[in-house]
Amino acid sequence: MSGTGFMYSPELRSMADAGLIKDVGYEANLNKELILKIMPDLTMIYGVGSESSGYVGKIEELGIKVVYNADYLETDPLGKAEWIKLFGALYCREQMADSIFSKEVDEYNKLKSFVAERSSVNPIVLLGLPFKDTWFISPGNSFVSKLIADAGGEYLWKDTKSSVSMPLGLENVYLKAVNADYWLNIGTVKTISEIPAVDPRLTDLPCYKSGKLYNNNNRITEAGGNDFWESGAVYPHLILQDIASILHPEIFPDNNLTFYRKVN
């Protein structure tokens, strides 16, 4: 594993502590000696752009088979979850994987229909946080934009299309952000007092003043492992339920958030 400290699962972390899961480093810092000692049957690689070809080549030179995991390219939450079928095939558990995915499809679509039938308004949603005056915007064809739409919301950049995040100046984002009813996925923010430190102008946004701020870091370890990106990838209906209950509390009066938390 690269970065065992970022694992959320208590079971996996205990296995790492016991030495059953080794941290092999990442990219240019790969521990090739440790990889050789482990001699895995297969190495699953996550690589973005041509910079990954260098360390992938080094692993292949060791005589180890490599397969790319490209679930990050999926634009649909269920498409991301469907990657469980690959793992089912690798471990000869195709039937189990198909069963888990089929159940997830049913749960997701049932919840999506429930929201569509009972919601009459579509609150406008702002995502993210600027970094050094640049706001990296998720495009309208991203999986998070799909989640917002299925949860009965309207993403500010729903009409955009891109295969990567779109860098925009803070001023350009601000002009649209004044229309947002809710602010979600606010970087690593845990308290509302952290936002003025990023840029004091953000405190003038109506969604900030109304306190409708929610971040997807409710289930997080001290080292930064976030279950939103772990079990959330396999069970997107839980993310959908969180977002829907935030945007439409009137139809989810008793729901307890799983991955999200209110930022106070």
Secondary structure, DSSP 8 states (H G I E B T S, - for coil): ---GGG---HHHHHHHHTTSS-----GGG--HHHHHHH--S-EEE---STTHHHHHHHHHHTT--EEE--GGG-SSHHHHHTTHHHHHHHTT-HHHHHHHHHHHHHHHHHHHHHHHHH-----EEEE---BTTEEEE--TTSHHHHHHHHTT-EETTTT---SS-EEEEHHHHHHHHTT-SEEE--TT--STTHHHHH-GGGGGSHHHHTT-EEES-SSB-TT--BGGGTHHHH-HHHHHHHHHHHH-TTT-TT---SS-EE--
